[in-house]
Amino acid sequence: MPLYRCSVSPGLTSYEQRSRISKEVTRIHCEVTDALPLFVHTFFAEDRDGRLPAGKRAFLLGSIRAGRSPEQKQRLGSEMTSALASILGIAPGEVGVVTVDVPARWVMEGGYILPEPGEEAAWLAKRD
């Protein structure tokens, strides 16, 4: 957690681009939220069934821990849109980014229920 699912038009991405996107999603998420990089997961799927939103060639859906501010969510969307557009060589308008809040207590990482945002240090200390 967070879990980002990137759906793209068939043939739009190479494995190298997917790696770059994953690294950028992790970097941006951690810079904006102060979350630990080990929490960030990115998955990719090609949209062979034509389910991308109209006019979009890439769509990133992020399930993130609830408790992030509206400003953080806006920044996540804006920076991730720019990163995907740049890496994929498409217009920012062809990228959609949406985040969905998920309570931390609904998610486990390594067999432990995730901490609330800001409580990561205490969580890590309990795990050791």
C-alpha positions as CSV (number, residue, x, y, z in Angstrom):
1,M,0.0,0.0,0.0
2,P,-0.2,2.3,-1.8
3,L,-1.2,0.3,-4.8
4,Y,-1.0,2.0,-8.2
5,R,-2.5,0.3,-11.2
6,C,-1.4,1.7,-14.6
7,S,-3.6,0.8,-17.5
8,V,-2.3,1.7,-21.0
9,S,-3.2,1.4,-24.6
10,P,-1.8,-1.8,-26.1
11,G,1.8,-1.4,-27.3
12,L,2.2,2.0,-25.6
13,T,4.8,1.0,-23.1
14,S,8.1,-0.9,-23.1
15,Y,9.4,-2.7,-20.1
16,E,12.0,0.1,-19.7
17,Q,9.2,2.7,-19.6
18,R,7.3,0.7,-17.1
19,S,10.4,0.5,-14.9
20,R,10.8,4.3,-15.2
21,I,7.1,4.9,-14.4
22,S,7.3,2.7,-11.4
23,K,10.3,4.5,-10.1
24,E,8.7,7.9,-10.7
25,V,5.4,6.8,-9.0
26,T,7.4,5.7,-6.0
27,R,9.5,8.8,-5.9
28,I,6.6,11.2,-6.2
29,H,4.4,9.3,-3.7
30,C,7.2,9.3,-1.1
31,E,8.1,13.0,-1.7
32,V,4.5,14.1,-1.4
33,T,3.4,11.9,1.5
34,D,6.6,11.0,3.4
35,A,5.6,7.3,3.1
36,L,8.2,4.6,3.0
37,P,9.3,3.4,-0.4
38,L,8.7,-0.2,0.6
39,F,5.0,0.5,0.8
40,V,4.6,1.6,-2.9
41,H,3.5,-1.0,-5.4
42,T,2.9,-0.4,-9.2
43,F,1.2,-2.8,-11.5
44,F,0.7,-2.5,-15.3
45,A,-2.0,-3.8,-17.6
46,E,-2.6,-3.2,-21.3
47,D,-6.2,-2.2,-22.0
48,R,-7.1,-4.7,-24.7
49,D,-10.8,-4.3,-24.1
50,G,-11.1,-0.6,-24.7
51,R,-12.0,0.3,-21.1
52,L,-9.7,3.4,-20.8
53,P,-11.6,6.6,-20.2
54,A,-12.5,8.5,-23.4
55,G,-9.5,10.3,-24.8
56,K,-7.0,8.6,-22.4
57,R,-4.1,6.4,-23.5
58,A,-2.8,5.9,-19.9
59,F,-4.8,5.8,-16.7
60,L,-3.3,5.5,-13.2
61,L,-5.5,4.4,-10.3
62,G,-3.9,4.8,-6.9
63,S,-5.3,3.3,-3.7
64,I,-3.7,5.4,-1.0
65,R,-3.9,5.5,2.8
66,A,-6.7,7.7,3.9
67,G,-5.7,10.9,5.7
68,R,-3.8,12.6,3.0
69,S,-4.7,16.3,2.5
70,P,-6.5,17.7,-0.5
71,E,-3.2,19.5,-1.4
72,Q,-1.2,16.2,-1.3
73,K,-3.8,14.5,-3.5
74,Q,-3.7,17.3,-6.0
75,R,0.1,17.2,-6.1
76,L,0.1,13.5,-6.5
77,G,-2.3,13.7,-9.5
78,S,-0.5,16.6,-11.1
79,E,3.1,15.3,-10.8
80,M,2.1,11.8,-11.8
81,T,0.3,13.0,-14.8
82,S,3.3,15.0,-15.9
83,A,5.7,12.1,-15.3
84,L,3.6,9.5,-17.2
85,A,3.1,11.9,-20.1
86,S,6.8,12.6,-20.3
87,I,7.9,9.0,-20.1
88,L,5.3,7.8,-22.6
89,G,5.8,10.7,-25.0
90,I,2.1,11.6,-25.0
91,A,0.1,14.8,-24.1
92,P,-0.8,15.3,-20.4
93,G,-4.4,15.3,-21.5
94,E,-4.1,11.7,-22.6
95,V,-3.2,10.7,-19.0
96,G,-5.7,10.2,-16.2
97,V,-4.8,9.9,-12.6
98,V,-7.2,9.1,-9.7
99,T,-6.6,8.3,-6.1
100,V,-8.9,6.5,-3.8
101,D,-8.6,6.6,0.0
102,V,-8.3,3.3,1.9
103,P,-8.2,3.1,5.7
104,A,-4.8,1.9,6.8
105,R,-6.4,-0.7,9.0
106,W,-7.7,-2.5,5.9
107,V,-4.2,-3.2,4.6
108,M,-1.4,-5.4,5.6
109,E,2.2,-5.2,4.5
110,G,4.5,-8.1,5.4
111,G,1.9,-9.5,7.7
112,Y,1.4,-6.3,9.7
113,I,-1.5,-3.9,9.5
114,L,-0.3,-0.6,8.1
115,P,0.1,2.4,10.3
116,E,-1.8,5.6,9.9
117,P,0.0,8.3,8.0
118,G,2.7,9.8,10.2
119,E,3.0,6.8,12.4
120,E,5.5,4.8,10.3
121,A,8.5,5.1,12.7
122,A,6.6,3.5,15.6
123,W,5.3,0.9,13.2
124,L,8.8,0.0,12.0
125,A,10.1,-0.2,15.6
126,K,7.4,-2.7,16.5
127,R,8.4,-4.9,13.5
128,D,12.0,-5.2,14.5
